[in-house]
């Protein structure tokens, strides 16, 4: 039986999480479920990125991304509606096109997709990898591409919320206690001559 996070904060001004939330985001038993989510989302990103890194239209000229931006920012004749619903985002894409940012941005997208997938599959900085994955999903949706992006974004947000245990059956099981977090140092940092480890709230039976 896995133990969930102890109630360390007794501040009456703090609202206590419901049991199901504590279990999902703190219990190493739930980490098995997050492992399956990680593998699915990571695989999707690897598949999306692997063909791009071998394609000159992404890694050399950037023409593939340029074509995507051109189609997304186009304004069709009425009564047809534009692909991008928000003017500010369309202006942003046009700015990138005018600056010819696709020549280097395409490489960033291709390599980024692959690295996100590898990070999630291996469980390396799972929360950070999931954040960048969700951010890319959001941008694809803003540019008018639905596909699997809504589902992948929801799953990525779940991985972000479960960052303490989502990578428990992966490299994060050793990385997180070693490096710690900005608010709680790990064994890499000495405080008063003693190693400080994190996160104490993630325990196993």
Secondary structure, DSSP 8 states (H G I E B T S, - for coil): -----------TTS----HHHHHHHH-TTTHHHHHHHHHHHHHHHHHHHHHHHT-HHHHTS-HHHHHHHHHHH----TTS--S---HHHHHHHHHHHHTTTHHHHHHHHHHHHHHHHHHHHHTSSHHHHHHHHHHHHHHHHHTT--TTHHHHHHHHHHHHHTHHHHTTTSTHHHHHHHHEETTEE-TTSEETTEE--S-TT----
